Amino acid sequence: MASAGGLILPLAGPYWGANAAFNAHGTVLDLSTDKNAWIFQAEAGISIARLGVRLQAKTGTSPTYSINLQGVNVSGLPDGTIKGGASPASATFTVTSWTVGTFNWVTLSNAYTCTRGELLALVVEHSSGTIDGLNNITLTASVNHTEGNFQFPKVTGSTGTWANHAATQRPIYGYGTSTRAYGWPLNNAGTVTYNSGTVGADEYAQRFVVPTWFCSTFTLRGIRVQSNFIPAQNMSFELSDATGLTYGTPLEVISLDGDLGGTSPSNDVAVVMFDASSLPVLNAGTPYRISQRPEGTTSTNIYWVDVASAADWEAFPPFGDQSVFEENALDQAGSWTQVTTRRLLMDLIFDDITPPTGGTNIFIPRRRIA
């Protein structure tokens, strides 16, 4: 094995921050001249068959809106020309059946084949129907508490003039083939409160599979997690096999004093190191779980992010697949309950790693910039 140098693999994507609240910034589309756009570079040469946005609010009867792909001019703004020519990459939609606070996909009337790195604009604008202060929608343009900001949504007022959105926020948008999602189609983020005296779940875990193309075997130095540490109450962290839904033999366990988090319940981003003299060797392609469990009856929190559909995880780093998700259980008994659309703010810290089978190099994925 070779040293991985403490590589941190962000399983929940680049979403961290104070309290990890979903601090969304919306754009109200209540005038016929209002538009919202997200500028992005295509990650691959694909056939874009759908576009996605998050509904933050809706009022009255939904107008009909157009969602389309446009080019980008020399000023970095939508150029007003819908891609596809005589077969425009566009569609119309209403939000009548959409639930507020969810991410939604719209299938285009005509798919558009883009090239890798092509600069595109996802545009939403009024198409037909009454639109005013009583009949409108609000789309989530962006959200706070993320690592890194690269692409910024554009917004308009009643004059139709494009303006940059704040550069401290991460845009929420999606594009994709009929089966593969791209962009940043985040649905929500929040916290769950639990303790060892509750009737519901009292232990939360991140289930994960390190893919075989990444490495062959590995050891974990520890984890990075965002959680509440409660004074005078220990918190237990456990690494175990996750082949089945029942409890397996623990591979690593460490208990930490909650006083490490401060004099009051603390929303900490903590680095937790396993303390075994010899770390267990784990296999790529095998499911494992790392769980967090309070050892007292005082309530604590752990933070999460989710997507509308498990398939949307394909858009997120580092592995972009559906093998990482939340599990929860009660009293270390019975079976784990899986929530495949949710991930905890819990990352892996590698200690050692070996190349993938048949390979000589170790591929180290970095967090995505898009």
C-alpha positions as CSV (number, residue, x, y, z in Angstrom):
1,M,0.0,0.0,0.0
2,A,1.0,3.6,-0.6
3,S,0.2,6.6,1.6
4,A,-2.9,8.5,0.5
5,G,-1.7,11.5,2.4
6,G,-4.9,12.1,4.3
7,L,-7.0,12.5,1.1
8,I,-10.5,13.7,1.9
9,L,-13.2,12.3,-0.3
10,P,-16.3,14.5,-0.1
11,L,-19.2,12.0,-0.2
12,A,-21.9,14.7,0.0
13,G,-20.4,16.9,-2.6
14,P,-19.1,20.4,-1.9
15,Y,-21.8,21.4,0.6
16,W,-20.6,22.6,4.0
17,G,-21.1,25.6,6.1
18,A,-22.5,27.2,9.3
19,N,-25.3,24.9,10.4
20,A,-25.5,23.6,6.8
21,A,-28.9,25.2,6.4
22,F,-30.4,25.3,2.9
23,N,-30.1,29.1,2.5
24,A,-31.7,29.4,-0.9
25,H,-31.8,32.5,-3.0
26,G,-34.8,32.7,-5.3
27,T,-35.8,34.7,-8.4
28,V,-39.4,35.7,-8.7
29,L,-40.8,35.4,-12.3
30,D,-43.9,37.6,-12.0
31,L,-43.5,39.8,-15.1
32,S,-43.6,38.8,-18.8
33,T,-40.0,40.2,-19.2
34,D,-38.6,38.3,-16.2
35,K,-36.1,35.6,-17.0
36,N,-33.6,33.5,-15.1
37,A,-30.6,31.8,-16.6
38,W,-27.7,29.6,-15.5
39,I,-24.4,29.7,-17.5
40,F,-22.4,26.5,-17.6
41,Q,-19.9,24.5,-19.7
42,A,-21.0,21.1,-20.8
43,E,-19.0,18.4,-19.0
44,A,-19.1,16.0,-21.9
45,G,-20.3,15.7,-25.5
46,I,-23.8,14.4,-24.8
47,S,-27.4,14.6,-26.1
48,I,-29.0,17.0,-23.7
49,A,-32.6,15.7,-23.5
50,R,-33.8,17.5,-20.3
51,L,-33.2,20.5,-18.1
52,G,-33.9,20.9,-14.4
53,V,-34.7,23.7,-11.9
54,R,-35.8,23.9,-8.3
55,L,-39.2,25.4,-7.4
56,Q,-38.9,27.6,-4.3
57,A,-42.4,29.1,-4.3
58,K,-45.6,29.4,-6.3
59,T,-48.5,31.7,-6.2
60,G,-52.0,31.5,-7.7
61,T,-52.4,29.8,-11.1
62,S,-49.2,28.8,-12.7
63,P,-48.4,30.7,-16.0
64,T,-46.8,28.6,-18.7
65,Y,-43.0,29.0,-18.9
66,S,-40.4,28.2,-21.5
67,I,-37.2,26.4,-20.6
68,N,-34.5,26.3,-23.2
69,L,-30.9,26.1,-24.1
70,Q,-29.2,29.2,-25.6
71,G,-25.7,30.1,-26.6
72,V,-23.6,32.6,-24.7
73,N,-22.4,35.9,-26.1
74,V,-19.0,37.6,-25.7
75,S,-20.2,39.3,-22.5
76,G,-20.9,35.9,-20.9
77,L,-24.7,36.3,-21.1
78,P,-27.4,34.4,-22.9
79,D,-27.4,35.3,-26.6
80,G,-31.1,35.0,-27.1
81,T,-30.8,32.2,-29.8
82,I,-32.3,28.9,-28.8
83,K,-30.0,26.0,-29.7
84,G,-31.1,23.4,-32.3
85,G,-32.2,25.8,-35.1
86,A,-35.4,24.3,-36.7
87,S,-35.5,21.7,-33.9
88,P,-35.2,24.0,-30.9
89,A,-33.9,22.6,-27.6
90,S,-36.9,23.9,-25.6
91,A,-40.1,22.9,-23.9
92,T,-42.9,24.6,-22.0
93,F,-44.1,23.7,-18.5
94,T,-46.3,24.7,-15.6
95,V,-45.6,24.1,-11.9
96,T,-49.2,23.1,-11.1
97,S,-48.2,19.5,-10.1
98,W,-44.8,20.5,-8.7
99,T,-44.2,20.5,-4.9
100,V,-42.6,23.6,-3.5
101,G,-39.0,23.0,-2.3
102,T,-38.2,20.3,-4.9
103,F,-36.0,19.9,-7.9
104,N,-37.8,19.0,-11.1
105,W,-36.8,17.9,-14.6
106,V,-38.4,19.0,-17.9
107,T,-38.0,16.9,-21.0
108,L,-37.1,19.0,-24.1
109,S,-39.1,18.8,-27.2
110,N,-35.9,18.3,-29.1
111,A,-32.6,17.1,-27.7
112,Y,-29.4,19.1,-28.4
113,T,-26.1,17.4,-29.0
114,C,-23.4,19.5,-27.3
115,T,-19.6,19.3,-27.4
116,R,-17.4,18.9,-24.3
117,G,-16.7,22.3,-22.8
118,E,-19.4,24.1,-24.9
119,L,-20.6,27.2,-23.1
120,L,-24.4,27.1,-22.7
121,A,-27.2,29.0,-21.0
122,L,-30.2,27.3,-19.4
123,V,-33.0,29.9,-19.6
124,V,-36.4,30.1,-18.1
125,E,-38.8,32.7,-19.3
126,H,-42.5,33.5,-19.6
127,S,-44.4,31.8,-22.4
128,S,-48.1,32.3,-22.0
129,G,-50.9,32.8,-19.4
130,T,-51.5,35.5,-16.8
131,I,-48.4,36.5,-15.0
132,D,-48.4,39.1,-12.3
133,G,-48.1,39.5,-8.5
134,L,-50.8,36.9,-7.9
135,N,-49.8,34.3,-10.5
136,N,-46.1,33.5,-10.6
137,I,-43.3,31.3,-9.5
138,T,-40.0,31.6,-7.7
139,L,-37.1,29.5,-8.8
140,T,-34.1,28.8,-6.6
141,A,-31.2,30.5,-8.4
142,S,-28.5,29.6,-5.9
143,V,-27.7,28.4,-2.4
144,N,-25.1,29.3,0.3
145,H,-22.8,27.0,2.3
146,T,-20.9,25.3,-0.5
147,E,-17.2,24.9,-1.2
148,G,-16.2,26.8,-4.2
149,N,-18.2,28.9,-6.7
150,F,-17.6,29.0,-10.4
151,Q,-20.7,29.4,-12.4
152,F,-23.1,32.1,-11.5
153,P,-26.8,32.4,-12.5
154,K,-28.0,35.5,-14.3
155,V,-31.3,37.2,-13.5
156,T,-33.4,40.0,-15.0
157,G,-35.7,42.6,-13.8
158,S,-38.7,44.1,-15.7
159,T,-36.3,45.9,-18.1
160,G,-35.0,42.6,-19.4
161,T,-31.4,43.5,-18.6
162,W,-29.2,40.6,-17.5
163,A,-27.3,41.0,-14.2
164,N,-24.8,38.7,-12.4
165,H,-26.0,37.0,-9.3
166,A,-23.8,37.0,-6.1
167,A,-20.5,35.2,-6.6
168,T,-20.7,33.7,-3.1
169,Q,-23.5,31.3,-4.0
170,R,-23.7,28.0,-5.8
171,P,-26.2,27.8,-8.6
172,I,-28.9,25.1,-8.5
173,Y,-29.6,23.7,-12.0
174,G,-29.5,20.5,-14.0
175,Y,-29.0,19.3,-17.5
176,G,-28.7,15.7,-18.8
177,T,-29.3,12.9,-21.1
178,S,-32.5,10.8,-20.5
179,T,-30.6,8.7,-18.0
180,R,-27.6,10.7,-16.7
181,A,-27.7,13.9,-14.7
182,Y,-25.2,16.8,-14.8
183,G,-25.0,20.2,-13.2
184,W,-25.9,20.7,-9.5
185,P,-29.5,19.3,-9.1
186,L,-29.6,19.6,-5.3
187,N,-33.1,19.2,-3.8
188,N,-32.6,20.2,-0.1
189,A,-30.4,20.2,3.0
190,G,-31.3,20.0,6.6
191,T,-30.7,18.3,10.0
192,V,-32.1,15.4,11.9
193,T,-32.4,15.4,15.7
194,Y,-32.0,12.1,17.5
195,N,-30.7,10.4,20.7
196,S,-30.5,7.0,22.4
197,G,-33.8,7.5,24.2
198,T,-35.9,8.2,21.1
199,V,-38.6,5.9,19.7
200,G,-37.3,6.4,16.1
201,A,-33.8,6.0,14.8
202,D,-31.0,6.7,17.2
203,E,-28.0,5.9,14.9
204,Y,-27.3,7.4,11.5
205,A,-24.7,6.1,9.1
206,Q,-23.2,6.8,5.7
207,R,-23.2,3.8,3.5
208,F,-20.6,3.9,0.8
209,V,-18.8,1.8,-1.8
210,V,-15.3,2.8,-3.1
211,P,-15.3,1.8,-6.8
212,T,-12.8,-0.7,-8.1
213,W,-11.6,1.7,-10.8
214,F,-10.4,4.1,-8.0
215,C,-8.3,1.6,-6.1
216,S,-8.0,-2.1,-5.1
217,T,-7.7,-1.9,-1.3
218,F,-7.6,1.0,1.2
219,T,-7.5,2.0,4.8
220,L,-9.4,4.9,6.4
221,R,-7.6,7.3,8.8
222,G,-11.0,8.7,9.9
223,I,-13.9,10.9,8.8
224,R,-14.9,14.5,8.5
225,V,-18.4,15.1,9.7
226,Q,-20.8,18.0,10.5
227,S,-22.7,17.3,13.7
228,N,-23.6,18.5,17.2
229,F,-21.3,17.5,20.0
230,I,-23.1,17.5,23.3
231,P,-21.2,18.4,26.6
232,A,-20.9,15.6,29.1
233,Q,-22.1,13.1,26.5
234,N,-19.9,10.8,24.4
235,M,-20.4,10.3,20.7
236,S,-19.5,6.9,19.2
237,F,-18.3,6.5,15.6
238,E,-18.2,3.0,14.1
239,L,-17.0,1.6,10.8
240,S,-18.6,-1.7,9.8
241,D,-19.4,-4.0,6.9
242,A,-22.6,-3.0,5.1
243,T,-23.2,-6.1,2.9
244,G,-26.5,-6.7,4.6
245,L,-29.1,-4.6,6.4
246,T,-28.4,-6.2,9.8
247,Y,-25.6,-5.2,12.2
248,G,-22.3,-6.7,11.3
249,T,-19.0,-7.0,13.3
250,P,-17.5,-3.5,13.9
251,L,-14.2,-3.0,12.2
252,E,-13.4,0.3,14.0
253,V,-15.0,2.0,16.9
254,I,-14.0,5.3,18.6
255,S,-15.9,7.2,21.4
256,L,-15.3,10.9,21.8
257,D,-16.2,13.2,24.7
258,G,-18.8,15.7,23.6
259,D,-17.0,18.4,25.6
260,L,-14.6,18.6,22.7
261,G,-17.3,20.5,20.9
262,G,-17.4,23.4,23.4
263,T,-19.5,24.5,26.3
264,S,-22.8,24.3,24.5
265,P,-24.2,22.1,21.7
266,S,-21.9,22.9,18.8
267,N,-22.5,22.6,15.1
268,D,-19.0,21.4,14.4
269,V,-17.3,20.3,11.3
270,A,-15.1,17.8,13.1
271,V,-12.3,15.5,12.0
272,V,-12.6,12.2,13.8
273,M,-9.6,9.9,13.7
274,F,-9.8,6.2,14.3
275,D,-7.3,5.1,17.0
276,A,-6.5,1.5,16.2
277,S,-2.7,0.7,16.1
278,S,-3.4,-1.2,12.8
279,L,-6.2,0.1,10.6
280,P,-8.3,-2.6,8.9
281,V,-7.7,-3.1,5.2
282,L,-10.9,-2.5,3.2
283,N,-11.8,-3.7,-0.3
284,A,-13.0,-1.5,-3.2
285,G,-16.3,-2.7,-4.5
286,T,-17.5,-3.7,-1.0
287,P,-20.2,-1.7,0.8
288,Y,-19.3,-0.3,4.2
289,R,-21.0,2.1,6.6
290,I,-19.7,4.6,9.1
291,S,-22.3,5.3,11.8
292,Q,-22.7,8.0,14.5
293,R,-24.4,7.3,17.8
294,P,-24.9,9.4,20.9
295,E,-24.2,7.5,24.1
296,G,-26.7,9.5,26.2
297,T,-30.2,10.7,26.1
298,T,-29.6,14.4,25.2
299,S,-30.7,15.1,21.7
300,T,-28.0,15.7,19.0
301,N,-28.1,16.6,15.3
302,I,-26.5,15.4,12.2
303,Y,-26.7,17.2,8.8
304,W,-27.7,16.0,5.4
305,V,-28.3,16.9,1.8
306,D,-30.7,15.2,-0.6
307,V,-31.8,14.9,-4.2
308,A,-35.2,14.4,-5.7
309,S,-34.3,11.1,-7.2
310,A,-31.4,8.8,-6.4
311,A,-30.3,8.9,-10.0
312,D,-29.5,12.6,-9.6
313,W,-26.4,11.6,-7.5
314,E,-24.8,10.9,-10.8
315,A,-24.2,14.7,-11.1
316,F,-22.2,15.0,-7.9
317,P,-18.5,14.3,-7.0
318,P,-16.5,12.4,-6.3
319,F,-17.8,9.1,-7.8
320,G,-21.1,10.3,-9.2
321,D,-23.1,7.2,-8.5
322,Q,-25.9,5.8,-6.3
323,S,-23.8,3.7,-3.9
324,V,-23.5,6.4,-1.2
325,F,-26.6,7.2,0.9
326,E,-27.9,7.5,4.5
327,E,-29.0,4.6,6.7
328,N,-30.5,4.8,10.1
329,A,-31.5,2.3,12.8
330,L,-32.7,1.9,16.4
331,D,-30.8,0.6,19.4
332,Q,-28.3,-1.4,17.4
333,A,-30.9,-4.0,16.7
334,G,-33.0,-5.1,13.8
335,S,-32.3,-3.8,10.3
336,W,-31.0,-0.6,8.9
337,T,-33.4,1.7,7.0
338,Q,-32.0,3.0,3.8
339,V,-32.7,6.5,2.5
340,T,-31.2,6.4,-1.0
341,T,-31.9,10.1,-1.9
342,R,-30.1,11.4,1.2
343,R,-26.4,11.7,2.1
344,L,-24.9,12.8,5.5
345,L,-22.3,15.5,5.7
346,M,-19.7,12.9,6.3
347,D,-16.5,12.4,4.3
348,L,-13.8,9.8,4.1
349,I,-10.2,10.4,5.1
350,F,-7.9,7.9,3.5
351,D,-4.7,6.7,5.1
352,D,-3.2,4.1,2.7
353,I,-4.4,3.0,-0.8
354,T,-3.3,0.5,-3.4
355,P,-3.8,0.8,-7.2
356,P,-6.8,-0.7,-8.9
357,T,-6.5,-4.3,-10.1
358,G,-4.4,-4.4,-13.3
359,G,-3.3,-0.8,-12.9
360,T,-0.1,0.9,-11.7
361,N,-1.5,4.3,-10.9
362,I,-4.0,5.6,-8.4
363,F,-6.6,7.9,-9.7
364,I,-7.3,10.7,-7.2
365,P,-10.6,12.5,-8.0
366,R,-10.7,16.1,-6.9
367,R,-13.8,18.0,-6.1
368,R,-15.6,19.2,-9.2
369,I,-15.5,22.8,-10.2
370,A,-18.9,22.8,-12.0
